[in-house]
């Protein structure tokens, strides 16, 4: 019987696909990641189907669409949303086949504790939570994590008690230390599955060690041809703006954090090699979604542009051949893909489609596609919507991301917003500066085909957005 492969799954928060040196787009230094990509399979069209932390993470672990898991927005204070106990996740499947399982870093799939108590015994505040041992860890045995908190230079974690471990160190450095400790003690009598979730380069961008910032002091702007000088500030009301100087500094900090992650990834690879694990360990490097960083006058995510939905994905180790895979691969496809690459069965409940064969063969991805969507999730929007009797899951936007196009149907986030249909030719217009706006899908044969595909998917998912088409 062949030996089972280990899995080291490393993902960052809010790291866009183009912000890796080997992609040849953003001017960011990632030598360790680039070297890994050169000897691995680089997936050029991986997509976060619902570009927001909790929805993508739920889809990643379950292989199901975020709406199916109930994740129509982030787990946040004032909202009864978390990954349901009965969801079957990757580590639970792996444990059925003798795997040890571990999770280190940001989780963001649990309900904030302040929803249940104004002063939780764990000391969790705002969006954060201590996730105790049991079903809410969804099959992860070794646990050193937190729900969500963005103090990157002074992080905290919980293991198996509500007493937090507080650290005075940049979180990716500390979490990488813990991941290496796990690799050193995992043993060789059983395969392991380790998920390492770094929070940077997620905002606030300025929380990054100075030695990485120093590398970007002479960075030229703008870094992309679709960046606008003044953009809405991520953490302030819509009437406030981020000046061009603020945006330039945020971009330096964003790239600096990614260069810091690159160094930590290099440390992980060194540890895998030193410990003799390289032959048996599948290594995956990716993210949960991207960041606009001023493109189209926007910051952060939750929109359909490539800067928001495009995520890096590199699959290497364990004899994986080097090359490029152009398969369009969405959030729900990750779980079945990982399980098949590990030689484990894919549960019927998973809705995504495995891209394992495409990755192993370095397929071009011609004709491949995935679905896109988002719903209003801000508490300032949800209250008025519910008062008006509108299900927030019935509006927002939906779409299809094909190999060389993106088709979007946008119903807006407020009652009565007009419906828009947008077609982006990604081959001719990669910066998405000139979409075609269609009065009807029938006005364009390709858009008509994409909308028919979208309709079938919405019907299958019982998505209330279907009533808007």
Buried (B, 14 or more C-beta within 10 A) or exposed (E): EEEBBBBBBBBBBBBBBBBBBBBEBBBBBBEBBBBBBEEBBBBBBBBBBBBBBBBBBBBBBBBBBBBBBBBBBBBBBEBEBBBBEEBBBBBBBBBEBEBBBBBBBBBBBBBBBBBEEEEBEBBBBBBBBBBBEEEBBBBBBBBBBBBBBBEBBEBBBBEEEEEBBEBEBBBBBBBBBBBBEBBEEBEEEEBBBBBBBBBBBBBBBBBBBEEBBEBBEEBEBBBBEBBEBEBBBBEEEEEEBBEBEBBBBBBBBBBBBBBBBBBBBBBBBEBBEEBEBBEBBBBBBBBBBBBBBBBBBBBBBBBBBBBBBBBBBBBBBBEBEEBBBBBBBBBBBBBBBBBBBBEBEBBEEBBBBBBBEBBBEBBEBEEBBBBBBBBBBEEEBBEEBEEEEBEBBBBBBBBBBBBBBBBBBBBBBEEEEEEBBBBBBBEEBBBBEEBEEBEEBEEBEEBBBBBEBBBEBBEEBEBBBBEBB
